Amino acid sequence: MGDIRHIGDNMDWDELRGMRDTALLQMDKYQLTLAYAALTQTQKNELATYRTALLTLPQDHDTAVEALANFPTKPTWMT
């Protein structure tokens, strides 16, 4: 997904939720049983932290612009 913070001040909640949902779909493949079992404990912890940050993004910020500025960074090992 890269650095998405450059999009600007024209973000609304529907757009942000779409971006968040895409990020969740991209990371869900790592929670499949076989793939998840192959992860190190550190990777599992990073994945849990990232998922929680994505899920709570809308409730943690007052505006979509603020949420976008604080969009979670996925773990470096995720492709």
PDB file of N, CA, C and O in Angstrom:
ATOM      1  N   MET A   1       0.820  -1.189   0.000  1.00  0.00           N
ATOM      2  CA  MET A   1       0.000   0.000   0.000  1.00  0.00           C
ATOM      3  C   MET A   1       0.862   1.250   0.000  1.00  0.00           C
ATOM      4  O   MET A   1       0.439   2.293  -0.498  1.00  0.00           O
ATOM      5  N   GLY A   2       2.054   1.162   0.546  1.00  0.00           N
ATOM      6  CA  GLY A   2       2.960   2.300   0.502  1.00  0.00           C
ATOM      7  C   GLY A   2       2.543   3.402   1.453  1.00  0.00           C
ATOM      8  O   GLY A   2       1.699   3.200   2.326  1.00  0.00           O
ATOM      9  N   ASP A   3       3.142   4.573   1.276  1.00  0.00           N
ATOM     10  CA  ASP A   3       2.821   5.700   2.136  1.00  0.00           C
ATOM     11  C   ASP A   3       1.582   6.390   1.597  1.00  0.00           C
ATOM     12  O   ASP A   3       1.625   7.011   0.535  1.00  0.00           O
ATOM     13  N   ILE A   4       0.488   6.284   2.319  1.00  0.00           N
ATOM     14  CA  ILE A   4      -0.783   6.831   1.857  1.00  0.00           C
ATOM     15  C   ILE A   4      -1.079   8.206   2.437  1.00  0.00           C
ATOM     16  O   ILE A   4      -2.116   8.795   2.132  1.00  0.00           O
ATOM     17  N   ARG A   5      -0.192   8.716   3.257  1.00  0.00           N
ATOM     18  CA  ARG A   5      -0.455   9.978   3.939  1.00  0.00           C
ATOM     19  C   ARG A   5      -0.402  11.196   2.998  1.00  0.00           C
ATOM     20  O   ARG A   5      -0.774  12.299   3.398  1.00  0.00           O
ATOM     21  N   HIS A   6       0.046  11.007   1.783  1.00  0.00           N
ATOM     22  CA  HIS A   6       0.175  12.120   0.849  1.00  0.00           C
ATOM     23  C   HIS A   6      -1.137  12.477   0.164  1.00  0.00           C
ATOM     24  O   HIS A   6      -1.171  13.422  -0.623  1.00  0.00           O
ATOM     25  N   ILE A   7      -2.203  11.762   0.433  1.00  0.00           N
ATOM     26  CA  ILE A   7      -3.470  11.947  -0.271  1.00  0.00           C
ATOM     27  C   ILE A   7      -4.059  13.332  -0.021  1.00  0.00           C
ATOM     28  O   ILE A   7      -4.682  13.906  -0.915  1.00  0.00           O
ATOM     29  N   GLY A   8      -3.873  13.871   1.167  1.00  0.00           N
ATOM     30  CA  GLY A   8      -4.312  15.236   1.414  1.00  0.00           C
ATOM     31  C   GLY A   8      -5.455  15.344   2.384  1.00  0.00           C
ATOM     32  O   GLY A   8      -5.739  14.419   3.145  1.00  0.00           O
ATOM     33  N   ASP A   9      -6.119  16.504   2.348  1.00  0.00           N
ATOM     34  CA  ASP A   9      -7.149  16.825   3.324  1.00  0.00           C
ATOM     35  C   ASP A   9      -8.561  16.533   2.832  1.00  0.00           C
ATOM     36  O   ASP A   9      -9.528  16.966   3.460  1.00  0.00           O
ATOM     37  N   ASN A  10      -8.702  15.818   1.737  1.00  0.00           N
ATOM     38  CA  ASN A  10     -10.017  15.548   1.174  1.00  0.00           C
ATOM     39  C   ASN A  10     -10.492  14.132   1.463  1.00  0.00           C
ATOM     40  O   ASN A  10     -11.180  13.530   0.638  1.00  0.00           O
ATOM     41  N   MET A  11     -10.143  13.605   2.598  1.00  0.00           N
ATOM     42  CA  MET A  11     -10.502  12.239   2.952  1.00  0.00           C
ATOM     43  C   MET A  11     -11.832  12.248   3.701  1.00  0.00           C
ATOM     44  O   MET A  11     -12.051  13.086   4.575  1.00  0.00           O
ATOM     45  N   ASP A  12     -12.725  11.309   3.354  1.00  0.00           N
ATOM     46  CA  ASP A  12     -13.935  11.150   4.150  1.00  0.00           C
ATOM     47  C   ASP A  12     -13.935   9.740   4.736  1.00  0.00           C
ATOM     48  O   ASP A  12     -13.109   8.903   4.371  1.00  0.00           O
ATOM     49  N   TRP A  13     -14.865   9.493   5.640  1.00  0.00           N
ATOM     50  CA  TRP A  13     -14.877   8.210   6.357  1.00  0.00           C
ATOM     51  C   TRP A  13     -15.103   7.034   5.416  1.00  0.00           C
ATOM     52  O   TRP A  13     -14.506   5.977   5.627  1.00  0.00           O
ATOM     53  N   ASP A  14     -15.922   7.166   4.406  1.00  0.00           N
ATOM     54  CA  ASP A  14     -16.158   6.053   3.476  1.00  0.00           C
ATOM     55  C   ASP A  14     -14.878   5.665   2.743  1.00  0.00           C
ATOM     56  O   ASP A  14     -14.583   4.480   2.586  1.00  0.00           O
ATOM     57  N   GLU A  15     -14.116   6.665   2.294  1.00  0.00           N
ATOM     58  CA  GLU A  15     -12.846   6.384   1.621  1.00  0.00           C
ATOM     59  C   GLU A  15     -11.863   5.722   2.578  1.00  0.00           C
ATOM     60  O   GLU A  15     -11.195   4.749   2.228  1.00  0.00           O
ATOM     61  N   LEU A  16     -11.785   6.263   3.786  1.00  0.00           N
ATOM     62  CA  LEU A  16     -10.858   5.710   4.770  1.00  0.00           C
ATOM     63  C   LEU A  16     -11.232   4.267   5.120  1.00  0.00           C
ATOM     64  O   LEU A  16     -10.355   3.408   5.208  1.00  0.00           O
ATOM     65  N   ARG A  17     -12.503   3.998   5.318  1.00  0.00           N
ATOM     66  CA  ARG A  17     -12.928   2.625   5.626  1.00  0.00           C
ATOM     67  C   ARG A  17     -12.611   1.686   4.470  1.00  0.00           C
ATOM     68  O   ARG A  17     -12.250   0.530   4.691  1.00  0.00           O
ATOM     69  N   GLY A  18     -12.742   2.168   3.247  1.00  0.00           N
ATOM     70  CA  GLY A  18     -12.377   1.352   2.086  1.00  0.00           C
ATOM     71  C   GLY A  18     -10.899   1.007   2.108  1.00  0.00           C
ATOM     72  O   GLY A  18     -10.519  -0.130   1.829  1.00  0.00           O
ATOM     73  N   MET A  19     -10.066   1.982   2.436  1.00  0.00           N
ATOM     74  CA  MET A  19      -8.625   1.729   2.525  1.00  0.00           C
ATOM     75  C   MET A  19      -8.322   0.750   3.653  1.00  0.00           C
ATOM     76  O   MET A  19      -7.506  -0.159   3.502  1.00  0.00           O
ATOM     77  N   ARG A  20      -8.992   0.951   4.786  1.00  0.00           N
ATOM     78  CA  ARG A  20      -8.786   0.059   5.923  1.00  0.00           C
ATOM     79  C   ARG A  20      -9.236  -1.361   5.576  1.00  0.00           C
ATOM     80  O   ARG A  20      -8.538  -2.324   5.892  1.00  0.00           O
ATOM     81  N   ASP A  21     -10.386  -1.495   4.934  1.00  0.00           N
ATOM     82  CA  ASP A  21     -10.887  -2.814   4.576  1.00  0.00           C
ATOM     83  C   ASP A  21      -9.942  -3.525   3.608  1.00  0.00           C
ATOM     84  O   ASP A  21      -9.742  -4.735   3.710  1.00  0.00           O
ATOM     85  N   THR A  22      -9.365  -2.780   2.677  1.00  0.00           N
ATOM     86  CA  THR A  22      -8.380  -3.365   1.758  1.00  0.00           C
ATOM     87  C   THR A  22      -7.160  -3.852   2.527  1.00  0.00           C
ATOM     88  O   THR A  22      -6.658  -4.946   2.272  1.00  0.00           O
ATOM     89  N   ALA A  23      -6.682  -3.043   3.466  1.00  0.00           N
ATOM     90  CA  ALA A  23      -5.532  -3.449   4.280  1.00  0.00           C
ATOM     91  C   ALA A  23      -5.858  -4.692   5.096  1.00  0.00           C
ATOM     92  O   ALA A  23      -5.019  -5.582   5.238  1.00  0.00           O
ATOM     93  N   LEU A  24      -7.073  -4.758   5.633  1.00  0.00           N
ATOM     94  CA  LEU A  24      -7.476  -5.953   6.393  1.00  0.00           C
ATOM     95  C   LEU A  24      -7.502  -7.190   5.502  1.00  0.00           C
ATOM     96  O   LEU A  24      -7.058  -8.261   5.915  1.00  0.00           O
ATOM     97  N   LEU A  25      -8.012  -7.050   4.300  1.00  0.00           N
ATOM     98  CA  LEU A  25      -8.038  -8.194   3.371  1.00  0.00           C
ATOM     99  C   LEU A  25      -6.628  -8.658   3.026  1.00  0.00           C
ATOM    100  O   LEU A  25      -6.368  -9.857   2.926  1.00  0.00           O
ATOM    101  N   GLN A  26      -5.720  -7.702   2.845  1.00  0.00           N
ATOM    102  CA  GLN A  26      -4.347  -8.054   2.504  1.00  0.00           C
ATOM    103  C   GLN A  26      -3.662  -8.784   3.652  1.00  0.00           C
ATOM    104  O   GLN A  26      -2.831  -9.662   3.415  1.00  0.00           O
ATOM    105  N   MET A  27      -3.993  -8.440   4.880  1.00  0.00           N
ATOM    106  CA  MET A  27      -3.331  -9.091   6.004  1.00  0.00           C
ATOM    107  C   MET A  27      -4.033 -10.369   6.437  1.00  0.00           C
ATOM    108  O   MET A  27      -3.436 -11.187   7.138  1.00  0.00           O
ATOM    109  N   ASP A  28      -5.286 -10.560   6.036  1.00  0.00           N
ATOM    110  CA  ASP A  28      -6.023 -11.752   6.445  1.00  0.00           C
ATOM    111  C   ASP A  28      -5.376 -13.045   5.962  1.00  0.00           C
ATOM    112  O   ASP A  28      -5.521 -14.083   6.609  1.00  0.00           O
ATOM    113  N   LYS A  29      -4.664 -13.001   4.838  1.00  0.00           N
ATOM    114  CA  LYS A  29      -4.033 -14.221   4.340  1.00  0.00           C
ATOM    115  C   LYS A  29      -3.017 -14.772   5.329  1.00  0.00           C
ATOM    116  O   LYS A  29      -2.708 -15.963   5.309  1.00  0.00           O
ATOM    117  N   TYR A  30      -2.501 -13.911   6.189  1.00  0.00           N
ATOM    118  CA  TYR A  30      -1.522 -14.358   7.180  1.00  0.00           C
ATOM    119  C   TYR A  30      -2.186 -15.027   8.374  1.00  0.00           C
ATOM    120  O   TYR A  30      -1.506 -15.629   9.205  1.00  0.00           O
ATOM    121  N   GLN A  31      -3.500 -14.927   8.466  1.00  0.00           N
ATOM    122  CA  GLN A  31      -4.194 -15.550   9.576  1.00  0.00           C
ATOM    123  C   GLN A  31      -4.803 -16.893   9.197  1.00  0.00           C
ATOM    124  O   GLN A  31      -5.452 -17.533  10.025  1.00  0.00           O
ATOM    125  N   LEU A  32      -4.607 -17.323   7.975  1.00  0.00           N
ATOM    126  CA  LEU A  32      -5.014 -18.670   7.603  1.00  0.00           C
ATOM    127  C   LEU A  32      -4.187 -19.649   8.422  1.00  0.00           C
ATOM    128  O   LEU A  32      -3.038 -19.354   8.750  1.00  0.00           O
ATOM    129  N   THR A  33      -4.731 -20.780   8.752  1.00  0.00           N
ATOM    130  CA  THR A  33      -4.100 -21.715   9.672  1.00  0.00           C
ATOM    131  C   THR A  33      -2.668 -22.060   9.305  1.00  0.00           C
ATOM    132  O   THR A  33      -1.780 -21.950  10.150  1.00  0.00           O
ATOM    133  N   LEU A  34      -2.414 -22.476   8.066  1.00  0.00           N
ATOM    134  CA  LEU A  34      -1.065 -22.894   7.686  1.00  0.00           C
ATOM    135  C   LEU A  34      -0.085 -21.733   7.685  1.00  0.00           C
ATOM    136  O   LEU A  34       1.033 -21.858   8.185  1.00  0.00           O
ATOM    137  N   ALA A  35      -0.496 -20.621   7.132  1.00  0.00           N
ATOM    138  CA  ALA A  35       0.392 -19.459   7.086  1.00  0.00           C
ATOM    139  C   ALA A  35       0.660 -18.930   8.496  1.00  0.00           C
ATOM    140  O   ALA A  35       1.790 -18.561   8.814  1.00  0.00           O
ATOM    141  N   TYR A  36      -0.356 -18.893   9.328  1.00  0.00           N
ATOM    142  CA  TYR A  36      -0.205 -18.368  10.685  1.00  0.00           C
ATOM    143  C   TYR A  36       0.733 -19.246  11.507  1.00  0.00           C
ATOM    144  O   TYR A  36       1.541 -18.738  12.285  1.00  0.00           O
ATOM    145  N   ALA A  37       0.627 -20.548  11.336  1.00  0.00           N
ATOM    146  CA  ALA A  37       1.479 -21.478  12.079  1.00  0.00           C
ATOM    147  C   ALA A  37       2.957 -21.290  11.721  1.00  0.00           C
ATOM    148  O   ALA A  37       3.835 -21.566  12.538  1.00  0.00           O
ATOM    149  N   ALA A  38       3.224 -20.826  10.513  1.00  0.00           N
ATOM    150  CA  ALA A  38       4.606 -20.653  10.064  1.00  0.00           C
ATOM    151  C   ALA A  38       5.235 -19.349  10.566  1.00  0.00           C
ATOM    152  O   ALA A  38       6.446 -19.162  10.442  1.00  0.00           O
ATOM    153  N   LEU A  39       4.434 -18.457  11.124  1.00  0.00           N
ATOM    154  CA  LEU A  39       4.956 -17.179  11.605  1.00  0.00           C
ATOM    155  C   LEU A  39       5.685 -17.357  12.934  1.00  0.00           C
ATOM    156  O   LEU A  39       5.354 -18.240  13.726  1.00  0.00           O
ATOM    157  N   THR A  40       6.672 -16.511  13.163  1.00  0.00           N
ATOM    158  CA  THR A  40       7.344 -16.492  14.465  1.00  0.00           C
ATOM    159  C   THR A  40       6.404 -15.829  15.474  1.00  0.00           C
ATOM    160  O   THR A  40       5.422 -15.198  15.083  1.00  0.00           O
ATOM    161  N   GLN A  41       6.693 -15.966  16.740  1.00  0.00           N
ATOM    162  CA  GLN A  41       5.858 -15.322  17.762  1.00  0.00           C
ATOM    163  C   GLN A  41       5.900 -13.808  17.611  1.00  0.00           C
ATOM    164  O   GLN A  41       4.890 -13.135  17.813  1.00  0.00           O
ATOM    165  N   THR A  42       7.053 -13.274  17.260  1.00  0.00           N
ATOM    166  CA  THR A  42       7.178 -11.826  17.031  1.00  0.00           C
ATOM    167  C   THR A  42       6.269 -11.390  15.886  1.00  0.00           C
ATOM    168  O   THR A  42       5.580 -10.376  15.996  1.00  0.00           O
ATOM    169  N   GLN A  43       6.259 -12.139  14.797  1.00  0.00           N
ATOM    170  CA  GLN A  43       5.393 -11.812  13.661  1.00  0.00           C
ATOM    171  C   GLN A  43       3.921 -11.914  14.051  1.00  0.00           C
ATOM    172  O   GLN A  43       3.120 -11.074  13.641  1.00  0.00           O
ATOM    173  N   LYS A  44       3.554 -12.913  14.825  1.00  0.00           N
ATOM    174  CA  LYS A  44       2.168 -13.051  15.287  1.00  0.00           C
ATOM    175  C   LYS A  44       1.762 -11.839  16.125  1.00  0.00           C
ATOM    176  O   LYS A  44       0.652 -11.324  15.985  1.00  0.00           O
ATOM    177  N   ASN A  45       2.669 -11.387  16.999  1.00  0.00           N
ATOM    178  CA  ASN A  45       2.385 -10.217  17.825  1.00  0.00           C
ATOM    179  C   ASN A  45       2.245  -8.959  16.970  1.00  0.00           C
ATOM    180  O   ASN A  45       1.349  -8.146  17.200  1.00  0.00           O
ATOM    181  N   GLU A  46       3.130  -8.799  15.983  1.00  0.00           N
ATOM    182  CA  GLU A  46       3.054  -7.643  15.081  1.00  0.00           C
ATOM    183  C   GLU A  46       1.754  -7.675  14.283  1.00  0.00           C
ATOM    184  O   GLU A  46       1.123  -6.638  14.082  1.00  0.00           O
ATOM    185  N   LEU A  47       1.359  -8.843  13.836  1.00  0.00           N
ATOM    186  CA  LEU A  47       0.128  -8.996  13.073  1.00  0.00           C
ATOM    187  C   LEU A  47      -1.085  -8.637  13.926  1.00  0.00           C
ATOM    188  O   LEU A  47      -1.994  -7.955  13.454  1.00  0.00           O
ATOM    189  N   ALA A  48      -1.105  -9.086  15.167  1.00  0.00           N
ATOM    190  CA  ALA A  48      -2.213  -8.774  16.070  1.00  0.00           C
ATOM    191  C   ALA A  48      -2.291  -7.273  16.339  1.00  0.00           C
ATOM    192  O   ALA A  48      -3.378  -6.695  16.351  1.00  0.00           O
ATOM    193  N   THR A  49      -1.151  -6.654  16.553  1.00  0.00           N
ATOM    194  CA  THR A  49      -1.107  -5.214  16.806  1.00  0.00           C
ATOM    195  C   THR A  49      -1.602  -4.437  15.591  1.00  0.00           C
ATOM    196  O   THR A  49      -2.383  -3.495  15.728  1.00  0.00           O
ATOM    197  N   TYR A  50      -1.152  -4.828  14.411  1.00  0.00           N
ATOM    198  CA  TYR A  50      -1.547  -4.159  13.168  1.00  0.00           C
ATOM    199  C   TYR A  50      -3.050  -4.305  12.933  1.00  0.00           C
ATOM    200  O   TYR A  50      -3.725  -3.334  12.591  1.00  0.00           O
ATOM    201  N   ARG A  51      -3.565  -5.505  13.116  1.00  0.00           N
ATOM    202  CA  ARG A  51      -4.999  -5.754  12.904  1.00  0.00           C
ATOM    203  C   ARG A  51      -5.838  -4.920  13.870  1.00  0.00           C
ATOM    204  O   ARG A  51      -6.833  -4.318  13.468  1.00  0.00           O
ATOM    205  N   THR A  52      -5.446  -4.883  15.119  1.00  0.00           N
ATOM    206  CA  THR A  52      -6.176  -4.093  16.107  1.00  0.00           C
ATOM    207  C   THR A  52      -6.150  -2.615  15.734  1.00  0.00           C
ATOM    208  O   THR A  52      -7.169  -1.931  15.832  1.00  0.00           O
ATOM    209  N   ALA A  53      -4.998  -2.124  15.312  1.00  0.00           N
ATOM    210  CA  ALA A  53      -4.880  -0.716  14.913  1.00  0.00           C
ATOM    211  C   ALA A  53      -5.783  -0.404  13.722  1.00  0.00           C
ATOM    212  O   ALA A  53      -6.380   0.671  13.669  1.00  0.00           O
ATOM    213  N   LEU A  54      -5.890  -1.326  12.771  1.00  0.00           N
ATOM    214  CA  LEU A  54      -6.779  -1.123  11.624  1.00  0.00           C
ATOM    215  C   LEU A  54      -8.243  -1.125  12.060  1.00  0.00           C
ATOM    216  O   LEU A  54      -9.031  -0.283  11.627  1.00  0.00           O
ATOM    217  N   LEU A  55      -8.592  -2.070  12.912  1.00  0.00           N
ATOM    218  CA  LEU A  55      -9.992  -2.188  13.330  1.00  0.00           C
ATOM    219  C   LEU A  55     -10.459  -0.999  14.164  1.00  0.00           C
ATOM    220  O   LEU A  55     -11.624  -0.610  14.084  1.00  0.00           O
ATOM    221  N   THR A  56      -9.579  -0.428  14.949  1.00  0.00           N
ATOM    222  CA  THR A  56      -9.978   0.677  15.823  1.00  0.00           C
ATOM    223  C   THR A  56      -9.725   2.050  15.205  1.00  0.00           C
ATOM    224  O   THR A  56     -10.018   3.067  15.834  1.00  0.00           O
ATOM    225  N   LEU A  57      -9.199   2.097  14.018  1.00  0.00           N
ATOM    226  CA  LEU A  57      -8.847   3.365  13.379  1.00  0.00           C
ATOM    227  C   LEU A  57      -9.991   4.383  13.373  1.00  0.00           C
ATOM    228  O   LEU A  57      -9.772   5.523  13.783  1.00  0.00           O
ATOM    229  N   PRO A  58     -11.195   4.029  12.931  1.00  0.00           N
ATOM    230  CA  PRO A  58     -12.265   5.033  12.893  1.00  0.00           C
ATOM    231  C   PRO A  58     -12.667   5.546  14.282  1.00  0.00           C
ATOM    232  O   PRO A  58     -13.004   6.720  14.431  1.00  0.00           O
ATOM    233  N   GLN A  59     -12.634   4.696  15.274  1.00  0.00           N
ATOM    234  CA  GLN A  59     -13.061   5.143  16.604  1.00  0.00           C
ATOM    235  C   GLN A  59     -11.963   5.875  17.370  1.00  0.00           C
ATOM    236  O   GLN A  59     -12.246   6.550  18.360  1.00  0.00           O
ATOM    237  N   ASP A  60     -10.729   5.750  16.927  1.00  0.00           N
ATOM    238  CA  ASP A  60      -9.610   6.383  17.617  1.00  0.00           C
ATOM    239  C   ASP A  60      -9.357   7.824  17.176  1.00  0.00           C
ATOM    240  O   ASP A  60      -8.543   8.518  17.786  1.00  0.00           O
ATOM    241  N   HIS A  61     -10.046   8.285  16.119  1.00  0.00           N
ATOM    242  CA  HIS A  61      -9.780   9.625  15.577  1.00  0.00           C
ATOM    243  C   HIS A  61     -11.089  10.344  15.278  1.00  0.00           C
ATOM    244  O   HIS A  61     -12.090   9.717  14.933  1.00  0.00           O
ATOM    245  N   ASP A  62     -11.069  11.653  15.413  1.00  0.00           N
ATOM    246  CA  ASP A  62     -12.275  12.461  15.229  1.00  0.00           C
ATOM    247  C   ASP A  62     -12.645  12.685  13.773  1.00  0.00           C
ATOM    248  O   ASP A  62     -13.825  12.803  13.442  1.00  0.00           O
ATOM    249  N   THR A  63     -11.643  12.745  12.899  1.00  0.00           N
ATOM    250  CA  THR A  63     -11.923  12.989  11.481  1.00  0.00           C
ATOM    251  C   THR A  63     -11.190  11.953  10.638  1.00  0.00           C
ATOM    252  O   THR A  63     -10.219  11.341  11.082  1.00  0.00           O
ATOM    253  N   ALA A  64     -11.669  11.772   9.429  1.00  0.00           N
ATOM    254  CA  ALA A  64     -11.013  10.844   8.510  1.00  0.00           C
ATOM    255  C   ALA A  64      -9.615  11.335   8.148  1.00  0.00           C
ATOM    256  O   ALA A  64      -8.703  10.531   7.955  1.00  0.00           O
ATOM    257  N   VAL A  65      -9.449  12.643   8.058  1.00  0.00           N
ATOM    258  CA  VAL A  65      -8.129  13.208   7.736  1.00  0.00           C
ATOM    259  C   VAL A  65      -7.141  12.862   8.848  1.00  0.00           C
ATOM    260  O   VAL A  65      -6.008  12.465   8.580  1.00  0.00           O
ATOM    261  N   GLU A  66      -7.580  13.015  10.093  1.00  0.00           N
ATOM    262  CA  GLU A  66      -6.730  12.669  11.233  1.00  0.00           C
ATOM    263  C   GLU A  66      -6.414  11.169  11.236  1.00  0.00           C
ATOM    264  O   GLU A  66      -5.279  10.764  11.490  1.00  0.00           O
ATOM    265  N   ALA A  67      -7.424  10.361  10.951  1.00  0.00           N
ATOM    266  CA  ALA A  67      -7.218   8.912  10.903  1.00  0.00           C
ATOM    267  C   ALA A  67      -6.230   8.547   9.800  1.00  0.00           C
ATOM    268  O   ALA A  67      -5.364   7.695   9.999  1.00  0.00           O
ATOM    269  N   LEU A  68      -6.355   9.182   8.647  1.00  0.00           N
ATOM    270  CA  LEU A  68      -5.436   8.918   7.541  1.00  0.00           C
ATOM    271  C   LEU A  68      -4.002   9.267   7.930  1.00  0.00           C
ATOM    272  O   LEU A  68      -3.065   8.541   7.597  1.00  0.00           O
ATOM    273  N   ALA A  69      -3.844  10.364   8.627  1.00  0.00           N
ATOM    274  CA  ALA A  69      -2.500  10.780   9.055  1.00  0.00           C
ATOM    275  C   ALA A  69      -1.895   9.775  10.033  1.00  0.00           C
ATOM    276  O   ALA A  69      -0.676   9.719  10.197  1.00  0.00           O
ATOM    277  N   ASN A  70      -2.740   8.989  10.675  1.00  0.00           N
ATOM    278  CA  ASN A  70      -2.290   8.006  11.651  1.00  0.00           C
ATOM    279  C   ASN A  70      -2.557   6.579  11.186  1.00  0.00           C
ATOM    280  O   ASN A  70      -2.621   5.660  12.003  1.00  0.00           O
ATOM    281  N   PHE A  71      -2.712   6.390   9.879  1.00  0.00           N
ATOM    282  CA  PHE A  71      -2.998   5.059   9.331  1.00  0.00           C
ATOM    283  C   PHE A  71      -1.865   4.111   9.728  1.00  0.00           C
ATOM    284  O   PHE A  71      -0.694   4.433   9.533  1.00  0.00           O
ATOM    285  N   PRO A  72      -2.204   2.954  10.279  1.00  0.00           N
ATOM    286  CA  PRO A  72      -1.166   2.034  10.762  1.00  0.00           C
ATOM    287  C   PRO A  72      -0.228   1.577   9.649  1.00  0.00           C
ATOM    288  O   PRO A  72      -0.635   1.395   8.502  1.00  0.00           O
ATOM    289  N   THR A  73       1.006   1.403  10.011  1.00  0.00           N
ATOM    290  CA  THR A  73       2.016   0.888   9.089  1.00  0.00           C
ATOM    291  C   THR A  73       2.075  -0.619   9.239  1.00  0.00           C
ATOM    292  O   THR A  73       2.237  -1.133  10.346  1.00  0.00           O
ATOM    293  N   LYS A  74       1.945  -1.327   8.129  1.00  0.00           N
ATOM    294  CA  LYS A  74       1.973  -2.783   8.219  1.00  0.00           C
ATOM    295  C   LYS A  74       3.390  -3.266   8.532  1.00  0.00           C
ATOM    296  O   LYS A  74       4.371  -2.593   8.214  1.00  0.00           O
ATOM    297  N   PRO A  75       3.480  -4.432   9.154  1.00  0.00           N
ATOM    298  CA  PRO A  75       4.802  -4.985   9.449  1.00  0.00           C
ATOM    299  C   PRO A  75       5.642  -5.121   8.172  1.00  0.00           C
ATOM    300  O   PRO A  75       5.112  -5.426   7.104  1.00  0.00           O
ATOM    301  N   THR A  76       6.927  -4.898   8.291  1.00  0.00           N
ATOM    302  CA  THR A  76       7.814  -4.898   7.115  1.00  0.00           C
ATOM    303  C   THR A  76       7.870  -6.243   6.432  1.00  0.00           C
ATOM    304  O   THR A  76       8.150  -6.299   5.235  1.00  0.00           O
ATOM    305  N   TRP A  77       7.619  -7.326   7.134  1.00  0.00           N
ATOM    306  CA  TRP A  77       7.704  -8.666   6.546  1.00  0.00           C
ATOM    307  C   TRP A  77       6.477  -9.020   5.722  1.00  0.00           C
ATOM    308  O   TRP A  77       6.505  -9.994   4.971  1.00  0.00           O
ATOM    309  N   MET A  78       5.411  -8.258   5.845  1.00  0.00           N
ATOM    310  CA  MET A  78       4.205  -8.531   5.062  1.00  0.00           C
ATOM    311  C   MET A  78       4.415  -8.078   3.625  1.00  0.00           C
ATOM    312  O   MET A  78       4.939  -6.989   3.388  1.00  0.00           O
ATOM    313  N   THR A  79       4.015  -8.897   2.672  1.00  0.00           N
ATOM    314  CA  THR A  79       4.173  -8.535   1.258  1.00  0.00           C
ATOM    315  C   THR A  79       2.893  -7.956   0.717  1.00  0.00           C
ATOM    316  O   THR A  79       2.828  -7.592  -0.457  1.00  0.00           O
TER     317      THR A  79
END
